[in-house]
Amino acid sequence: MLSICNLAMEGIRKSRILIFGGTGYIGKYMVKASVTLGHPTFVYTRPLDAQTPSSKAQLCKEFNSMGVTLVHGELEHDQILAVIKQVDIVICSLPYPQVMEQLKIIDAIKVAGNIKRFLPSDFGVEEDRVNPLPPFQAFLDKKRKIRREIEAAGIPYTFVSANCFGAYFVNYLLRPYEITVYGNGDTKAVLNYEEDIAMYTIKVANDPRTYNRVVIYRPSKNIISQNELIALWEQKSGQNFRKDFVAEEEIVNLSQTLPPPHNIPVSILHSVFVRGDLVRFEIGEDDLEASQLYPDYNYTSIDELLDIFLVDPPAPASAAFE
Ligand SMILES: NC(=O)c1ccc[n+]([C@@H]2O[C@H](COP(=O)([O-])OP(=O)(O)OC[C@H]3O[C@@H](n4cnc5c(N)ncnc54)[C@H](OP(=O)(O)O)[C@@H]3O)[C@@H](O)[C@H]2O)c1
């Protein structure tokens, strides 16, 4: 009788989610989504000290008040292992320079043996299905290596292709007074609002249908070209903007002449807005797409995201493309 009760409890118990990088740009949305969806939520974060920006200290306070368990530590095996043993799902949103640090998380997950799902720090293009310029290719090679390590270790996973972070790219592309268009501006991209990326991510992390699968976030209302985005913004804001077009040859040339890591952002812009890598491949019957998996979830369209920008623009991210 007791074991049946335990099984029933297990069935209704919300999975415990640990987020690495939870104080970061996309991570903070993931933490809030996890709490909103009722999950006991843990954030692994480096210790606060005199150098800690006040914005992070403030965010940690906010997380505390939301009931989030903050675990302070470095990316060190024993410390990571101890917290991984207490949770069911691990989501990593560490930034690109820390991508290979995920090998430590993979090692700890292998040793712990209790993790039901691991989502590594992907959250961009579908890295196994694009062939961008060499600097972006090298960037993605590291993320691909992490995917292959997870598969080889037999860790249950979901790989997420979130496409463009919507507010992040709107902030970048629609900068006041100086709109730069990459290529001819007609190539379609996919811009998803960060809150939706986070909600989809918590959903896919818990979904049996996404076990050991790739999920692509490509909702139909978020597929848009730069020219369409600018026209929509002009219509909503009642302003007209001068557009400076940067030809493909110039972008390719910059990717070859800028020193690393400055050659990476231009190569990303080329992949997304010139080659159209986000929509270059069809979503087939065998693919999983987020808005089709969760048709009842009312995501924010790019049109609605621009309305949010008119009233209260979300804070820009770090200056990756400056
Ligand atoms: N699709 C898109 O448009 C797009 C755009 C940007 C990024 N991305 C991807 O999204 C993922 C997350 O990027 P992000 O920009 O959100 O990350 P981020 O804000 O730059 O960093 C996330 C967190 O990682 C931790 N961190 C930073 N430096 C660290 C270090 N040296 N050692 C250990 N921890 C460190 C920090 O947390 P603590 O201080 O709490 O430890 C930080 O808050 C990456 O995979 C990135 O490639 C995608």
The ligand as a Gaussian input file, in Angstrom:
#p B3LYP/6-31G(d) Opt

LIG

0 1
 N       19.671000      32.542000     -29.803000
 C       20.127000      33.718000     -29.457000
 O       19.722000      34.762000     -29.963000
 C       21.180000      33.798000     -28.380000
 C       21.636000      35.046000     -27.962000
 C       22.585000      35.084000     -26.914000
 C       23.031000      33.909000     -26.332000
 N       22.563000      32.716000     -26.797000
 C       22.995000      31.451000     -26.158000
 O       22.323000      31.349000     -24.897000
 C       23.156000      30.686000     -23.945000
 C       23.287000      31.542000     -22.683000
 O       23.859000      32.792000     -23.023000
 P       23.581000      34.120000     -22.163000
 O       23.975000      35.276000     -23.032000
 O       22.213000      34.075000     -21.579000
 O       24.651000      33.941000     -20.987000
 P       25.205000      35.093000     -19.993000
 O       24.108000      35.973000     -19.581000
 O       26.388000      35.764000     -20.635000
 O       25.785000      34.236000     -18.773000
 C       24.956000      33.352000     -18.031000
 C       25.529000      33.141000     -16.654000
 O       26.699000      32.314000     -16.730000
 C       27.502000      32.553000     -15.594000
 N       28.884000      32.859000     -16.015000
 C       29.309000      33.901000     -16.751000
 N       30.649000      33.873000     -16.876000
 C       31.075000      32.786000     -16.206000
 C       32.355000      32.224000     -15.942000
 N       33.473000      32.798000     -16.398000
 N       32.427000      31.078000     -15.225000
 C       31.316000      30.515000     -14.734000
 N       30.057000      31.018000     -14.927000
 C       29.954000      32.133000     -15.658000
 C       26.937000      33.761000     -14.863000
 O       26.181000      33.288000     -13.763000
 P       26.700000      33.432000     -12.231000
 O       27.380000      34.778000     -12.118000
 O       25.416000      33.356000     -11.471000
 O       27.608000      32.300000     -11.962000
 C       26.008000      34.367000     -15.906000
 O       24.926000      35.073000     -15.330000
 C       24.483000      30.407000     -24.665000
 O       24.460000      29.093000     -25.171000
 C       24.477000      31.400000     -25.831000
 O       25.247000      30.949000     -26.930000
 C       21.643000      32.636000     -27.788000

